[in-house]
């Protein structure tokens, strides 16, 4: 009789363990599929966006200080705080206005940059928070969530000084930014927002650290 009760207990435990494993695998599969769909949608949008702006408009593509049409991409640019568009054509992504796209090859990052930060917008992509405007002279702050699952800015911790960031604005101008600083600070620190950029465009990428105790900040500039 004792062995019979013992067997029943083991059977119950085994069933519970199997159900738990199946549930965990289901959750992981759902999370993987959801992440894949989000990143795939974003990558497709970036590809379509870049293709359209480069084929439909007279564009300047800049890599550092090299331009395909031999014009200086900084001519006529003005630094205006909170001017986050500065471009000729407005596009949308899942209902949100878009001011450009960003690619970071080191982390396989490809996302649109939404025009403003709201609870819903930064659950959809990364977003412009403050500054001169995408690819404009001065500093532009772009924020994104760290969900610790590869989405949005989750992999920013892997970025190193010297890594490249490619940003295309709505006019079709692509600029190459090089990371020159990386640090952690408090979530209330904005002292680095307004900084001297020596007449060049810069970007600041801001996200939470993995334990959400601080902000991870990436600074990059057009060389």
C-alpha positions in Angstrom: 0.0 0.0 0.0 2.8 2.3 0.8 4.4 1.7 -2.6 1.1 2.4 -4.2 0.7 5.8 -2.5 4.3 6.6 -3.2 3.8 5.8 -6.9 0.7 8.1 -7.0 2.7 11.0 -5.5 5.5 10.5 -8.0 3.0 10.4 -10.8 1.4 13.7 -9.6 4.8 15.3 -9.3 5.7 14.1 -12.8 2.5 15.4 -14.3 3.1 18.8 -12.6 6.7 18.9 -13.9 5.6 18.0 -17.4 2.8 20.7 -17.4 5.3 23.3 -16.1 7.8 22.4 -18.8 5.2 22.5 -21.6 4.0 25.8 -20.2 7.5 27.2 -20.1 8.2 26.0 -23.7 5.0 27.5 -24.9 5.8 30.9 -23.2 9.3 30.9 -24.7 7.9 30.0 -28.2 5.4 32.8 -28.0 8.0 35.3 -26.8 10.3 34.2 -29.6 7.6 34.5 -32.3 6.5 37.8 -31.0 10.1 39.2 -30.9 10.7 37.8 -34.4 7.5 39.5 -35.8 8.4 42.8 -34.2 12.0 42.8 -35.5 11.0 41.5 -38.9 8.3 44.2 -39.3 10.8 46.9 -38.2 13.5 45.6 -40.6 11.1 45.4 -43.5 10.0 49.0 -42.8 13.6 50.2 -42.7 14.3 48.5 -46.0 11.2 49.9 -47.6 11.8 53.4 -46.1 15.4 53.6 -47.3 14.4 52.3 -50.7 11.7 54.8 -51.1 13.6 57.9 -49.9 16.6 56.9 -52.1 14.6 56.3 -55.3 11.7 58.8 -55.0 13.7 61.9 -54.0 16.9 63.7 -54.8 19.0 62.6 -51.8 22.4 63.0 -50.3 23.9 59.9 -48.8 26.7 60.8 -46.4 29.3 58.5 -44.8 31.2 60.6 -42.4 32.4 63.5 -44.5 32.0 61.7 -47.9 28.8 62.6 -50.0 27.7 61.1 -53.3 26.7 64.5 -54.8 29.8 66.3 -53.6 27.7 68.7 -51.5 28.4 69.4 -47.8 25.5 67.7 -45.9 25.9 70.3 -43.1 25.1 73.3 -45.4 21.9 75.1 -44.4 21.3 72.9 -41.3 20.3 74.8 -38.2 20.2 73.7 -34.6 16.7 74.1 -33.3 15.8 72.4 -30.0 12.8 70.0 -30.3 12.7 70.2 -34.1 12.6 66.5 -34.5 11.5 66.4 -38.1 13.4 68.9 -40.3 12.5 66.7 -43.3 10.2 67.0 -46.3 8.1 63.9 -46.1 6.2 62.4 -43.2 5.9 58.6 -43.0 4.2 56.4 -40.5 4.9 53.1 -38.8 2.0 51.3 -37.1 0.2 54.6 -36.7 3.1 56.6 -35.4 4.9 59.4 -37.3 8.4 58.5 -38.3 11.4 61.0 -38.5 14.0 58.5 -39.8 15.5 55.0 -39.4 18.5 53.6 -37.5 20.7 50.7 -38.3 23.4 49.4 -35.9 25.2 46.4 -37.6 27.1 45.4 -34.4 23.8 44.4 -32.7 21.7 43.7 -35.9 19.5 46.7 -35.0 17.1 48.0 -37.6 14.2 50.2 -36.4 12.3 53.3 -37.4 12.7 56.3 -35.2 9.3 57.5 -34.1 8.7 61.3 -33.9 7.9 61.5 -30.2 8.0 59.5 -27.0 4.8 58.1 -25.6 4.0 55.0 -23.6 2.7 53.3 -26.8 5.4 54.6 -29.2 8.3 53.2 -27.2 6.5 49.8 -27.0 6.6 49.8 -30.8 10.0 51.1 -31.7 12.6 53.7 -30.5 11.6 57.4 -30.4 13.0 60.9 -30.7 13.0 62.5 -27.3 14.9 65.8 -27.5 17.3 67.9 -29.5 18.3 69.4 -32.8 16.5 66.9 -35.1 17.5 63.8 -37.0 20.8 64.3 -38.8 20.7 68.0 -37.9 23.7 69.9 -36.4 23.7 69.4 -32.6 22.7 66.6 -30.3 19.6 64.5 -30.7 18.4 62.1 -28.0 16.8 58.8 -28.9 15.3 56.5 -26.3 14.2 52.9 -26.3 13.3 50.2 -24.0 15.6 47.5 -22.7 13.4 44.4 -22.4 16.5 42.2 -22.1 15.2 40.0 -24.9 16.9 41.6 -28.0 14.1 44.1 -28.8 14.8 47.8 -29.2 17.8 48.9 -27.2 18.2 45.6 -25.3 21.6 45.0 -26.8 23.1 48.4 -26.4 25.2 47.1 -23.6 27.1 45.1 -26.3 28.1 48.3 -28.2 31.6 49.4 -28.1 33.5 52.7 -28.8 34.1 52.8 -32.5 31.0 50.9 -33.5 28.9 52.6 -36.3 25.4 53.8 -36.3 23.6 54.6 -39.6 20.7 57.1 -39.5 18.5 58.0 -42.5 16.1 60.9 -42.2 12.9 61.6 -44.1 14.8 63.5 -46.9 16.8 60.4 -47.6 20.1 61.6 -46.1 22.0 58.8 -44.4 24.8 59.7 -42.0 27.3 57.5 -40.3 27.8 58.1 -36.6 30.8 56.6 -34.6 30.3 55.8 -30.9 32.8 57.7 -28.8 31.5 57.3 -25.3 29.5 54.9 -23.2 28.5 55.3 -19.6 25.8 54.7 -16.9 24.0 57.5 -15.1 20.9 58.2 -13.1 17.5 58.4 -14.8 17.3 62.1 -13.9 20.6 63.1 -15.4 20.2 65.2 -18.5 23.5 67.2 -18.2 24.9 65.7 -21.4 21.9 66.6 -23.5 23.0 70.1 -24.3 26.6 69.8 -25.3 29.0 71.3 -27.8 29.1 69.2 -30.9 31.6 71.3 -32.8 29.1 72.0 -35.6 28.3 68.4 -36.4 25.3 66.1 -35.8 25.5 63.9 -32.8 23.1 61.3 -31.3 22.6 60.1 -27.8 21.0 56.7 -27.3 19.4 56.2 -23.9 18.0 53.0 -22.3 17.7 51.3 -18.9 20.4 49.0 -17.6 19.5 45.3 -17.3 18.6 45.8 -13.6 16.7 49.1 -14.3 18.8 50.8 -11.6 20.4 53.3 -14.0 20.5 54.6 -17.6 22.9 53.3 -20.1 24.0 56.1 -22.4 25.7 55.9 -25.8 27.2 59.0 -27.5 28.0 59.0 -31.2 29.1 61.7 -33.7 29.5 62.1 -37.4 33.2 62.1 -38.1 
